[in-house]
Amino acid sequence: MLGFSSRLLWRCPAPVLLDLYHRNVSDSHLEVGVGTGYLLDRARFSSEAPAITLMDINAHCLASAAHRIARYGPQTVVADILDPLPQIGPFTSIGCCHVLHCLPGSMAGKARVFDHLAAVLATDGCLFGASVVQGDAPRSPPAQALMNFYNAHSIFSNAEDRVEMLEEALTARFHNAAVSLRGCVALFEASGPRSRPNFPTPTATS
């Protein structure tokens, strides 16, 4: 995801995402949808021993990412971000990179993940991430073709995702929200949750 596609098709290369991490990552961090652990492996923390929690629905991805950043001794949690989260946190930074466009359903339905993440975000914390969008986002014919293929095979579910929808979902939930486009990737940063819902707290798996 962070190689050929990001650089040549989505037009949002890894250094752009790393800048997002460098601006926002903290020493009490939750990473949602861990991928390969590439970004966390290269992120700059202010401490040599940050407290990092990795969360994903896929235990194999968690194990691989945890191994990659083993020097930090990360905690791992198997959970579905579309459901209320286990009793964890609060965290002063939460990364959610290239997750939303993989979640099923409309942006309105996906947006409940922001409610779940707000519940484990510290009052002075920041939620940030990136998602491939469509709508008016600029994209080449090859980029559109790959998105169509991914949507047809349930790898992506972003046919109706728009940057305006993402911004609306964030501003409804956070006092401070910024969304920008780089290629067809929406980069977002949000802080100051407007409310903290009290969800049931299922048991964490770690």
N, C-alpha and C positions, 0 to 999 in steps of 0.2 A: 504493500500500500504506500509506503514512503519512498519507493524507488521510482521506477519508470512511470507508473500512473500518476503519482503526485507531481512529478517534475514536468512531464510532457503532455499529460492529458488534463489533469485537474488544475495545472498551472499554479500549484502551491507547494514548492519544494520543501524538503525537510528543514533547511535553515530557517524558513519562515515560522514553522511550528516550534522550532527550538527557541526562537526569540520570544514566542508566546510563553513558553515554559520559563525562560530566564526571567521574564517580567513578573511572573506570578507564583512560581513554585515556592513552597515554604518547607520548614523543617518538621512540620506536622502535616503530612500529605496523604491524600487518598487518590489512587489512580483507578479509574473506572474503565473497564474494557482495555485490558493491558497490552493487547497486541504482542509484539515481540520484546517489549521493554526497551526498544531503541531510544526513545526520547528521554526516559528516566535515566538511562545509562549515561546520557550525555548532558543532562540538565545540571545546572550549577546550584548547589545548595550552600547556604551560609554556614552550615555545620558539617563536620566530617562524619557525623553519626545522625543523620535525619531519621525521624520516625516515619516510615513509609508503610502504608497498607495498600495491598493490591486486591482489587475486586473484579471478578469476572464470573460468568455463568459456566465457563469452560475450565475445568480443573487442569487440563493439559497446558492450556495457554498460561494459566497462573504459575504452574510449575516451571515452565520455560522462562517466563519473565523474572520469576523469583531467583532462578539460577543465574540469570544474566546480571542482576544487581545484588548478588548474594553478599557483597561487601557491606551492604547496608542492613542486612538481617531483616528483610521485609516480612510483615505479617501478610497472610493471604486469607481471603474470604470468598467462598463460593456463594454467589447470590445473583438473582435476576433483578436488574435495576428497574424494571417495570413494576416490581412489587415493593412494598415498604421494606426498608433496609433493616438489617440486624442492629442490635444495640452496640454501636461503635461511635468513635469520635468523641468530641467534635474535632474537626480538622480545620486548619487555617488555610489550606488550599486543597482544591479538588480538581483533578484533570479528567476531562471527558472528551478524548480526542478520537475522531472517526468512529463514533459509536451511534449517534442518532440516525444516520442514514442507513444503518443496518437494522434498526428496530422496526418491527411491523406496525402497520397502521398509519394514520394521518399524523401530521405535526401536532394537532390538538391532543391526540391520544398520547403521543410520545412525550408531550410536555409534562406529563405527570412525573417524569423522572426528575424534573427540577424541584418539585415538591419534596420528593424523597431525599434528594441531595441537600436541599435547604435545611432539612431536619437534622443533618449531621455536620453542617457547616458552622464554624465558630462565628460569633457576632462580628468579628473583624476579619473574617475569612473571605476568600475569593474563589468562585467557581469559574473555570475557563475550559475552552476546548475548541473543536473544529468539526464541521460536518459538510459533506458534499451536498449541494443543493441544485435545484433546477430553476424553473421560472425564467426570470430575466438574467440570471447569472450567465456570463459569457462562457461558451464551450464550443469546441470544434466538432465537426462531424465525427471524427474518431472517438472523442470523449463521449458524445451522445450515444454512439453505437455501443460503447462499452457499458455505459449506464443502463441502456435498454437491455443488454444481455444480462447484466447483474440483477436487474429488477425481474426479468423473466425467470431467473433461476433462484430467486429469493435470497441472493447474496446482499443486495441492496433492497430497500423499500423507500425510495425517495422520489418517486415519479411526481408526487404532488408537493414536495417540500419546497418552500420559498424562503428566501432570507427575511422577507417581511414577516412571515409567520413566526420564525424563530425569534426575531426581535420583539414581536408582540408578546410571545410566551414568556420571555425573560423579563420584560418591563412590567408585566402583570405580577411578577413574583419577587422582583428585586428593586430596591430603590435606585441602584446604579447598574446600568447595563449598557454595554457597547458591543455592537456587531459590525463587522466590516467584511468585505469580499476580497479574496485574493484568488483570481481565476474563478473557478466555480466552487470554491471552498469558503464557507462562512466561518470566520473566526469570532469567538465571543468571549467576553469577560463580564462577570456579574458579581455584585457584592451587596450587602445590606438586605437580607431576606425580609420581605414585608410581613411574613407570618411564619410560625413554626408549628405546623400541624403535629398533633400527637398521634402517630401511627402505632398500631400493634408492632411489637418487636419480636419477630421470629428468631430462633436460635441461629447464631453464626456457625459456619463450618470453617475451620482454619487448620 
